[in-house]
C-alpha cells in the first residue's frame, strides 16, 4: 500500500529524517525542467527551485546535516536531503554521480510532501483486474478500476497511482494487471468497471478487453474463476470518460425442478440451484446402478416419492456453505473397475509397462476405488506439480506440491464417497475422480 505525508514544517522535516534513518526511502514529485538551476554542488534551495508543478519522480535516499555551507534567503545554512535521480549519471548534473541535494527549507516550501510504500510480508493477491488498451499517447489516459455502480462506486483504484503512464508513448500490446484484492471476493451480481478519461490532444484509443480473475493460489498461475466483459472493444472519447462494465452472473439457476430424468450407468450428473432443488416433482427421476448424481443447493434439496436411486448408484445431496456449485467441481472421469481384493496399496499396483504410457502428459490414480490410500502417477510432467483433492462438496481435503512422477497419497480420516483429484503443472490442469470405500 502507498501513503502520502506532508512536509511543511520543522517537525515534519524531523520525522522525515527519522523515517530515512530507519532504512526507508521517500518518493517525491519534482519538475525536471529545473535541473539546470542546480548549484555547482548540485543543490536546490528555495531560492533556486521555483517550480509550480511536477513531471518526474525522484527518490530521497538520505540526509546530511553537515552539507554546506550554502546561502538561502540571505542566510548561511547547513543540511540537505540527498536525492537519487532515476536518469542516473548524466549531463543534467554538475557533480557526475546521479544524485543531487534539496535544502530543508526547499523541501518545506517547494516540494511539500513525499510518498512511501509499505511492504506486505508474504502477501499474495487473490483478485486481480486484467485489461488491454490501444492508445498512441498513453500519458493522456487516466485509468480507474472500480466496483459497484460506476456513478457511485463502492470502491475505486487508479492504475496511474501505481504505474507512470509513460507520456507520449503507446500502450504495450500485452495485457496490464492491477491487484484489487481489497475490493473483496467477487459475488453474484457484483459489478466491476474500468473507466478511462482521455485528456490532452484529440488522439483517441480503445479499451480492447477487461476481466477479473480470482485465485486461491496465485503462484500456480491458474485462476479459480475468470469473469470477462463482453462489452469490449470500446473507443475512448476526447475530453470524456468511457466505461466498460462487468457484472458477475451465475450459470447456476435460482431454482431447479428435476423431473422425468434418468442418470444412466457409468454416467455422472450434477444438478445445482442457488436456492431450491425439487427432485421428481412431476415425473420420476432414476439414478441407475453405476451412475453418480450430485445435488447442490443454496437453501434446500427436496426428494419426492418419484425419486429412485438403484442399488449400486452414488447420490450426494448437500447445501453449499461456501458458494461452490457444479461448475467449481473438477470434471469427473468415470472408470470401470473390479472391486479390489485387499485394502492395501502394495497389493493393487497395476502392471503398467513404460511403453503403455502415452508420450503426452497424463495422470493415473490407482487403485480406484481405494480405502483412502492410493498412488498418483504423473507421466511426462516437468518441474513442480501442485496436487489438490476435493470432496463432492467442493471442500479441499488435500494440497501438496510434488516433483516426482510417482506419489503416495493417504487420506486416513475422510468419509466414503467420490473425490476429485486435480493436478496443475505449468498452467495445465489434469482432473480425475476417485472413489473412497
N, C-alpha and C positions, 0 to 999 in steps of 0.2 A: 504494500500500500504506500501511497505517497502523501506527504504533508508539506504545507506551506507555513513559513514562520516569518513574521515581520521583524525587521531590524531597523528601528527608528530612534533608539536612544542608547545611552551608555550601558544600561542594564542588558539590553538585547545584544550589544556587542560582547559583553562578558559571557553571556550564555552561549553565543556562537563560538567563542574561543574554547569554552569548556567542551562543547559538542565536538569540535575538531580534535581537542586533546584526548578525547575518548575514542580515537581512531575511526572517526566518521568523516565523510566528505559532504560538502554542501553545493548544490547546483544553483547557479544564478543566471539570470537573463540580462544580456548586455547588448549594446549597439556596436557591432564590429566596425562600423564606419569611423569610430573614434580611436582605433588603434594608432593612427598617425599622431595623436595628441599625447601618447605616452612619453614620459621624460626619458632622458638618456639612460637611466637605470630602470626603465620600464615601470613607471609608477603613474597611476591615475589619482588625482586629488579632486576635491570638489571644485577646484578652480579650473581644471583642465578637462574633466569629463562632464560635458554639458548635454548629454543625450536626453531626449524626452520619450524615446521608445526603445524597443529591443528587437533584435533579429537573429540572435545567436546565443547558444547556451555554453557556459563555461563552468569549471569545477574549482571551488575553493578547497585547497588541499592542506592549508596550514596558516600560521601567522607568525610574526616576529615583532615583538615589542621594541626591539632594538634597531629595526630597519630605519635608516635615516642618517643624519637629519635631512628634512625637506621643509620647504616653506609652503604653508597653506593658509590662506586668509591673512597673509602678512605675518604669520607666527611660525617659528621654527618648531617642528614636531618630529616625533619618532613613532614607529609602529605601523604595520600594514598587514593585510591578508595576502597570502600567496595564492595565485590563481593559475590553473593549467588551461591552456587553450587546446581544443581538440584538433586544431590545424597542425599542431606540432611545431617544430622549429621552422622558421621562415622569415621572409623579408617584412613581415608585419611588425617585428620586434626589433629592438636595438641591442639587447643582450641575447645572443643566439642560444637559447636554452628551452624554448617552448613555454615559458612561464612569464607572468607579469605580476604587478602588485596593485592593490587598491587600498587607499588610506581608510582608516576607521571612519573619518568624517564623510568621505565619499560614499562609503558603504551605507551610512545612515541617510544621507541626503539624496543620493542619486540612484542607488540600487534598491534599497528599501526592503528587500525580502530575499529569502532563499528557500529552496525545496530540497527534501531528502526522502529517500525510500527506506521503508522498514523491511528487513528480511523476515520471511515466514519460514522458520526451520521445518523441514520435512513437509512443506506444503505441497499438495497435489491437486490440480484442478479437477473439478467434477462436471462443470458445464462450460462449454465454450461456444462463442459465436464465430462463424466462418463465412466470409464473403469475398467476392471478387468484383473489381471495378475496372472500367476503362476511363481514362482522362489524361490528356497530354500535359496538363498543368495541375498535378495533384495538390499543389500548395493552395489551390483555390477551393478545395473541398473540405468542409468540416463534417466529419463522420461521427454519428452518435448511435449507440445501440441502446434499446430500451425495452422495458416490459410493462404491459398494461395498455391502456388507451393512449394512443400517440398524442392526443391533445392534452391529456392529464395523466402522464405515466406514473406508475408506482416507483420506478427507479430508472435512471439513465446512466450511461458511462460513455465518455468521449474517447474515441480512438486516438485523437490527436494529443490527448494528455499524456499518452504513453509512447508515442512514436512521432518523431519530427516528420511533418508531412512532405518535406522534400522540395519545396519551392517549384521551380519551373522544370519539373521532370515528370515523366509519365508514371502511372502506377505499374507495378510489376505484373507479369502475366499469371503468376501463381496466386492462390487464394491467400487471404490475410486472416489472422486468427486473433481473437481477444478473449481472455478469461472473463466469464460473467458468473462465476460460482456464487458470488454474493447475491445474485438475483434469486437463488433457491432452485431446487429441482423442479423442472417443468411439470405442470399438472394439466389435466384435461381442461380445455377452454382457456388456458393461458394464452396471451397474445404477446408476441415479440415483434420488434420492428427495427429496421435500420433507417436512419434519417440522414440525408446528405444535403447540406446547404452549399450551393455552388456560387461562389463570390468572384469578384475581380473582373476579368475580361469576359467577352461574350462566348469564349470557348466553353463547350459543354461536353459531358461524358455520359457514362452509362453504368448502372448497377447491374451486373450480369448474374449474380447468384447470392443467396442468403440462406443460411441454415443454422441450426442449433444442434450440438452434439452433447450427449450425456455419457459419462464414464463412471465405472466403478473401479477401474484400474487404468489410469491414463497412460502409464508406461507401456501397456500392451499395444497401444495404438489402435485398438478396436473398440469403438463406442458401443455402449449398451443400446442406445437408440439414437437415431438421426432424424430430425424434423427439417424438411426443406420447403421453402416457399415456392409456390407455383405462380407467383406474380411477377417474376422477372422474365426478360430484362425491362428495366425502367430507365428512361433517359433523364439526366439531370436538367435543371432549369436555371438559367442565368438569374442570379439575384433572388433565388427562391428555394424553398425546401421541397424535396420529394421523399416519399416513404415507400418501403417495401414491407408488407405485413406478413406475419407468420403465426397462424393460430394452431395451437396444439389440439388436434382432433383425434378421436379414438376410432379404430376399426371395430371395437367391441360394441355391440348394440346395447341399448339401455335395458331392454327386457328381451327374453327369448322364450318362445313356446316350441318345444320339440315334439313332433308327432309323426306317426307313420314313417318311422325310420328304423333301418336295420344296420348295425355295425357288424360287418361280416368277419369271418375268421381271418386271423393274421392282419386285420386292419386296425388302425389306431385313429380315433377321432377325439377332438377336444371341442367342447361347447362352452361358450362364455357369455356373460352379460354383466353390465356394470351394476344392475340392480337385482333382478329376479329371474330365475330359470324355472319353468314348469315343464316337467317331463311326462309325456304321454297324456296330454290334456285332452286331445280329440282323436287320438289314434295310437296304436301300440308302438312301443319303442323296444327293440330287441338287441341285446348285445350277445353275439354268438360265442361259442367256445373258442378260445384262442384269440379273441378280439380284446381291445382295450378301449375304454371310454372314460374321459375326464370331463367333469362338470365344475366350472369355476364361476362363482357369482360374487357380487359385492355385498348382497344382503341375504338372499335365501335361494335354496335349491329345493324344489318340491317334486317328489316322485309320486305319481298317481298309479292306480291299480293296473293300468295298461303297460307298465314297465316290466321287462323281464330280462334278468341277467342270467344267462345259461351257465351251468356248472363248467368251470374251466376258463371263464372270462375274467377280466380285471376291470373293476369300476372304482373310480375315485371321485368323490364329490366334496368340495370344500369351499369355504368363504375366504376370499383373499384378504389378507391383513396388510399387504404391502403394495397393492395396486398391480400385482402381476397377474396376467391373463395368458391365454393360449399362445399369443404371438411372442411372449417372452420366455417360453419354454424352448429348449433346443429341439430341433426337428427330430422325431423318433425314427428309429430304424428297426423294423420288425424282423425278427430272426426265428427261423425254425430250429428247434433243438430237441434233443432227447434228455430226459432228466438225468442228472449226474448220479453216479453210483455212490460216491462218498463226498462229504463236505470238506474236501481238502484240496487246496490249490496244487500241492505236489503231485496228486494222482490224476489231475484232469487236464494237464497241459496238452494241447493238441500237437499232433505230429506235423509241424509246418516246415517244409523244405524251403531253403532260401530261394530256389527257383520258382516256388509257388507264389512268392510275394510280388506284387506289381512294382514296376520301376518308378511309378509316380508315388507321391506321398499318400499314405493310408494309415488307418488306425484300426486295431483289432483289440477287443476286450474278451477275455476268456478266463474261467468258464462263464458261460452265460446261459441259464441263471447261475447265481452263486450264493454262498452263505454270508456274503459281506467281505470275503477275501477273493481277490481276483488279480489278474495280470493285465497290464496295459502295454501293448506292443505298438510302437511307433516306427513306421517304415519310411526311410528317406527323409527324416526330419533333420534340420540343421540348427545348431545352437540351442538356446534355451526355449523350452515349451512350457506354457502355462496351462495347467490342467484344473478344471473346475468340475464338481459333481453336484447336481441339483436333485432335490426330490420332486415329486409330482406337484407340489405346491409352489415350486419355483424358489424354494429356500436353498441356499448354498450350504452343503454339508462337508465339502472337501475342497481344498485350494492348495496347490503346490506348484513350484517351478522345478522342472527336471531337464536334464541334458542327456540322459541315457535313452537308448531305444527300448529298453525293457524296464518296466516299473511295477513294483508290487504295491497294491492298494489294499488297505484294511479299513473297513468301516464296522467297528465292533458293536456300536450302540444305536444303529439305525433300525427303523421298523421295516418290515417286509413290504415290498411294493416295487414300483417302477422308478428307476433313477436315470438321469441323463448325464452322460459324460461329454464334456466339451474341452477340446484341446486347441490352443491358439499358438501357432508357430509362424513367425514372420508375417503377421497380419492375415494369415489364412486360418480358417476355423474348420474343425472337424468334429462331428457330433455322432454319438451312438447311445442307444438305450440299453440298459442292463436291468435284469430282474433280480431282486434280492429276495430269497426264500427263507 
